[in-house]
Amino acid sequence: DELLAHTLIVHGDTLYYRGDLAAAKEQYQQGGQIAKRSKLHDLELKSRLGLAMLDVKGGRLNTPVVLKGLSAELKRLGLAYESVQCVLLSGEADLNRENYNSARSQAELALEQSDRLGSLTLAAQAEHLLARTARAASDEAETRRHSTRAQQLLQQIQEQAPKSDVLKRFDLKAIADEASTR
């Protein structure tokens, strides 16, 4: 059961990164059901994170408190990368609710944590969230600063994996696309 749950959740991640959100949801749900039934708490949390990513990206989840709790549980289990993903989602949910101060705070926290992890991907996402938050608050200087930094991080990611399609990932494509529209 553990291998099946893990495989379904990883497949859900793959589908998410490709932008096939409906298929990803099905995989996350199936993996989460197996994980819950088998009392595999870490996999159940990863499934919940995947479903939360889909909800926030679809504008359906606007309860950052739930995400903060999930982030704390992930962190407690040593799932630091996933915990930072959750902090980013919380910030995005705040932005969707037009709670700009909280969105900025969550993005800054995610940036700090991503730097500690050495994750360029999470750092680029945090900078992009900071840029979007600044844009929503009509702060053009901060928007430019964070957008530029997000683009620099994407460039570093591309340099580390020059033959990969990493920038075509659903969660990074928006950041890359923003550069082409400026």
C-alpha positions, 0 to 999 in steps of 0.5 A, a space after each residue: 500500500 505504501 508504494 502504491 500511495 507514493 506512486 499515485 502521489 508522485 504521478 499526481 505531482 508529474 501531472 500537476 507540473 505538466 498542467 493536467 490538473 484534473 488528472 492530478 487531482 484524481 491521483 492525489 485523491 486516490 493516493 490520499 485514500 490509500 495513505 489514510 486507510 494504511 495510516 501513512 501520515 506523511 503520504 496523506 499529508 503530501 496528498 493533502 498538499 497536492 490537493 491544496 495546490 490544485 485548490 489554490 491555483 483554481 482560486 477555490 481555497 481561501 483559508 490560509 489558516 488550514 494551509 498554515 496548519 498543514 505546513 506545521 504538520 509537514 515541518 514536524 515530520 521533516 518534510 521541509 520542502 513541502 512545508 515551504 510549498 504550503 507557506 507559498 500556497 498560504 501566501 497565494 491564498 492571502 493574495 487571492 483574498 486581497 490580504 496583501 500584508 499577510 501574502 507578503 509576510 508569507 512570501 518573505 517567510 517562504 523566501 527565507 526558508 527556501 534560501 535555507 534549503 537551497 531551493 532555487 525553485 521555491 525561491 523563484 516562486 516566493 519572489 514571484 509571489 512577492 512581485 504579484 503582491 507588490 503589483 496588487 498593492 500598486 508598488 511598481 518598484 517592488 514589483 520590478 525588483 521581485 520580478 527581476 529576481 524571480 527571472 534571475 533565479 529561473 535563469 540559474 535553474 535553467 543553467 543547472 539543467 540546460 537540457 531539461 524542460 524544467 521551465 515548462 513546469 506548470 508552477 514555473 511557466 507563469 514566472 517564465 511567461 511574465 518575462 516574455 510579456 514585459 
